[in-house]
Amino acid sequence: MLLGALLGGTIINFLVKPKNQLEQQSPTSNSSRNLILKLIQSLPDIVIWVDGDNKIKYASEVALSLNIAREDKIQIDALETLISMARKIDEPLIKKVKAKRPLGIAKLNLDTWVMRLERGEVLLWAQNNSVVSRVETMRRDFVANISHELKTPVGALSLLAEAIEESGKDSDSIQKFAKRIGPETKRLTNVIRDIIDLSQVQSDDPLASANPVEVDRVINDAFDAVQLLADLNNVEIVQVSEPDVKIVGDEYQLVMAIRNLLTNAIIFSPSNSRITVGAKLKVGVVEITVSDQGIGISLENQSRIFERFYRVDPARSRSTGGTGLGLAIVKHVCENHGGEVSVWSVPGQGSTFTMKFPQMEQESVIENSKEFSS
């Protein structure tokens, strides 16, 4: 954030203070414009450069990943309004913007700097504070929830230890209580693992250091991670994916999300059933789906399944070691990547979970070209 502020200040000083000098230069002089381009390419934030018709000349990876910039247009009306306002004043326009992400239900909380350049062009730079705001809100609720979830298995282990100690030389009682230690330990381990995963996806911003991710590869990695569980439950997993489709983000988080969906599908599917996982491309949006033939989810529960620690069937979750955090992790991973997750389900017929992400643009950065010299 500090680096972005320093670079942003450099750009503002460069553009505003020597403005009269720039206007006196030849319109075809590219040295100043090339320097601006190099500076904005160094910013780790949302950066968009538009021409006089609001067509995008440059968009950073973060702007593309959040779906704010798509093809040659800005997708948020509030930002276009700021650009129009900036054209009418000489000084940089500094505003806070709250808007819905173009894809998904998540909100964007942006600190924006908008500056008029030459020939009606405008440079927009924004820092996304949405993750920080969301994490602070969730952290307050998280402590209360997790203390309850940890207390249950820890308390059970403590009681079992006391029971074994009081059993003396009664081998049958000792064996009985010892068998119950395993499931409680597994449950505690799963809770701790999911807490770590959820904490990571809530605190990390994968788009701040995003990389191209091959969707086929993350599906394959998630498939490999759950193959043993599927075999133990006698469930077949079929992969149907579209090759050469990429999104921008964190590969580890994306694998984690698909793995959690597959794990849930396996746990709640009957023996000898089939799960299908795949990806397809729809008009700039990558859809990753996981479909099962399991017990399904009622309409009432569908509205709550993405809440932390919510379980459709608490008894079944206890027997399988479920923590109620898996779908919350999926939701946060999708939001972190500018996407969303939804569910279709009918009790007794199965469920289909769909994650949607912006497709990675083939050309995310416009290099020096005739556009900058015209």
N, C-alpha and C positions, 0 to 999 in steps of 0.2 A: 504493500500500500504506500509506504514511504517513497519507494522508487518511482511508483506511478505519479505521485504528487510532484516529485522533483522534475521528472520528465515533462509532466503536464505544465508546470511553471515555466520550464524552458521554452516549450512550444508557445505558450501564451505571450511570453516576453518577446519571442522572435516574431510572432505574427502581429502583435499590437504595436510595440514601440517603433519598429522600422516600417510601419505601414506606408507612410508617405514615400519612403525610399523605394519600397516595392512597387508602388504605383507608377513611379518615374521610370522603372526599368522596362525594357521591352517585354511585351506579352509573351514572347517566345523564349525568354530567358528561363532556363530550367534549373539553374543551380540552386535557387532558393527552394523551388518546389521539390527537388530531389532530396534536399536536406530535411524538409518537413516529412517527406515519406519515410526516410530512414529513422527519424525520431519517433513517429507514431507506430512504426513496426516494432519498436522496442518496448512499447507499453504493454504490460500484462493485463490489460483490461478490455473493456468494450470500446472499440474505436471504429468510427464509420466516417468516410469522406464521401460527400455527395456533390454532384454538379448542380448547375443552376436549375435543372428540371427534377431535382431530388433523386436522380438515378445514382446508384452506388458506384463509386470509382475504386474504393478500397473498403474492405471489412475485415476486422481481426478474427482470429479463430474463436475467441470467446463470443463475439457477436453472432457468428454463424452457429456455434454450438447451442446457444440459447434460442436460436431461431428468430432473433431480432432482425437479422439481415437474411434475406432469402432471394437468390438470383440477383436482381438489380434494384430491389425495393426494400424499404424499411417496413417492418410488419407491425409496429406499434404507433398508433395515431398520435399519442402524446409526444413522442419524440419528433415526429414530423411537424407538429405544431411548434415545438421549441425551435426547430430549424427555421421555420418561416419567421418566427419572432426575431431570431438572431440576425437575419438578413436586413432588418430594419434599424439595427443599432450598431455603433462602432465598437463598443466594449464587449468582452466575452459575457455570455449569459450563463449564470450559475443557478441551477434549480434542482430540487429534489423531485423525483418522479416515482409514483407507485402505480404499477400497471400489471395486468394479467399476462403471463407468458403466452406467446402466440400458440404454443402447443402445450396443453396441460392446464391444470387448475392452480398451479403454484403462482405466487405473486413475486414480482420483481420490485426491489426497493433500491432505486438508483440515485446516486449523486452524479449529476451531469454538468459538464462544461461544454458550451456550444459557441463556436467562433466563426465569424464570417471571414472568408478568404477573398481571393480575387474572382472576378467574373461570375459572381453569384454562388460560388462554391462555399460549402460549409463543412467544418470539421466538428464532429461530435465525439466527445470522450466521456465515458461513464464508468463509475466503480459500482459493482454490484454488492450491496450490503445485505442481500436477502438471507444468505446462509447464516451470517452472524446473528441477525434478528431472530431467525427461526430456531437456532440452537439455544439461544438464551431463554426463549419461551419454553422449549421442550425440556431444558435441563431442570427447570423448577419442578416439573411433574415427574421427571425421571427418578429422582432420588426416592420419593415416596413409593413409587411402583416397585423399584428394584429391591428396596429393603424388605417388602412383603414377599417377593418372589424368592429371595435368598433365604429368608427366615424359614420357609417351609421345609426345603430339603436339609438345611443345616439342623433344624430342630429334630427332624426325623432321624438323622444320623446320630445325634446326641442321645436320643431315646434308645436307639438300637444298641449303642455302645453300653449304656447302662443296663439294658436287658441282658446282654451277653455277660457282663460282669456279674450280675446277680444270679445267672444260671449255674454258676459254679461248675460242677463236673457233669451236668446234664447235657450230654452230647447232642441229643435230639433238639433241645431248645436252642443250643448254640448254633447248630446247623440251620435251623429255621430262621433265626434272626440274621445270621450271616448272609443268607440268600437274599434278604431284603436290602442289604447294604448296597449291592451292585446296582439295582435300578435307581436308588436314591443318589448314588454317586454319579451315575450317568446323567441324571436329571440336573444335578448341580453343575457338572461339567458343561452340559449343553447351555444352561443359563449363562454361565460365565463367558462361553464362546460367543453366544449371540449378543451379550452385552458389549463385548469388545467390538464386534462387527458393527453393531448399531451406533456405538460411540464414534467409530471411525467415519461412517457414512454421514453422521450428523455434523461432525466437525470439519471434515475435509471438503474442499471445493475442487472436484476433479477437473473442472473446466479452467482453473487457474493454471494448470500445467497439463493441458489435454494433449492426447496423441491420437492418431488414427487407429481405430480398432476394427479388425476384421470380425464381422458378426459370426461367420462360420466357425472361426477359431474359438470364440468364447462359448459357443454352443457345444463344441466338441469337448472343451475343457470341463464344462459343467456336467456333461454326459459322463465323462470318465470318472468324475468325483462321486457320482451316485450309482454307478453301474453295479457295485457289490450289493448295495441296499436293494436295488431292483431285483437282482438275482435271488436274494434271500427271501423276498416277498413274492417271487414268481410273477413279476410284472415286466412286460416287454416295453422298451422305449424305442420309438421310431423317429429318426431325424429327417425332416424335410426342410431344406434351406435353399436360399437363393445365393449363388456364388458372387463374389466380388462386391458385396455390399459392405460399406464401412460407416461407422459413426465415430464421433470425436468424444473422447472421455478417458476414463480409467478402466483398464482391462480387468483388474482385480475386482473392482466393485461390480462390474457387469457380470462376470462369472459368478460372483456371490449371489446376485439377484436371481439368475437363471437356476443356479443350484438349489436355492431355497424353494423356488416354484416346483422344481422336479421332486425334491424331497417331500414336500407336502402332497404332491400328486401320488407318489408311491405309497405314502403312509395311509392315505384315505382312498386307495383303490383296492378292489378285491383281487384275489389271486386269479391268474390267467387272464388278466385284462391288459389293455394297451394304453400307453401314453404317447402322445405325439408332440414333438417340439420342433419348431421351425421358424423361419424368418421370411418375410416378403417385403417388397418395396411398393409403396403407394404414394405417388406424387410427392416425392421429397421426404416421405416419412417411412422409417423402417419399423415394421411391426414384428415383434418376437412373441410367439404364442406357445403356451403349454396347455394341452388339452388332455383330460383324463376321462375314464369311464367309472369314476368313483361314486361316493355316496351323495355328492352334490351339496349345495349350500342354499338354505332358505333365503328368500328375499329380505327378510328381517335381519338376518345375520350378515348379508352381503354389504350392508351399509356400515358395518363395524369391523370387518375382518382385518382392515389395515391399521387398526389401533394397536398400540403396544400392549402386549400381554393378553389380548383378547383371544379366547379359544371358543370355537364353535361347539366342540365336544370336550369339556374338561377331563372327563374320565378317560377318554381315548388318548388325550394328550399326556396324561400322567403315565399311561402304560407304554407309550412310545417315546417318552422323554421330550415331548414337544414343549416349547417355552412360550409360544404366543408372540414371538418377536420376528419370525421369519418374514411374514408379509409386511410388517412395518419396515423392515430392512429393504425389501423390494420397492416399497413406495418411496423411500428416501433416495435410493439409488436412481430411480427414474426422475425424481424432481431435481436431483443434483445434475443430471444430464439434460435438463430442459425438456423432459418428457413426462409421461403419465402412465399409470397402470389402471386397468379396468378388469372386471370379471363378469362373465356370463355363466349362469349355473341354474340347473333345475334339480331339485332333490330326486335322487334315484337314477339320474341320467348322466351325471358328471359335471365337470366344470371346465371352463376355458379362461385362462388369464392372458391378457394381452398387454404387453409393454410397447409404448410408442416412443421413438426417438427421432430427432431431426437427422436426415441423411447427411453425411459429410459432403460438403461441396467439393467438386473436382478441382476447382481453382479457387482457393480461399483467399489468396493474396494477389492483387493486381500489381505486377511489377512495373518498372518504368516502361512506358510505352508511348504510342502516339497520343494517347489520351492526355498525358501529362505535358506533352510538347505542343499540343494544338492550341 
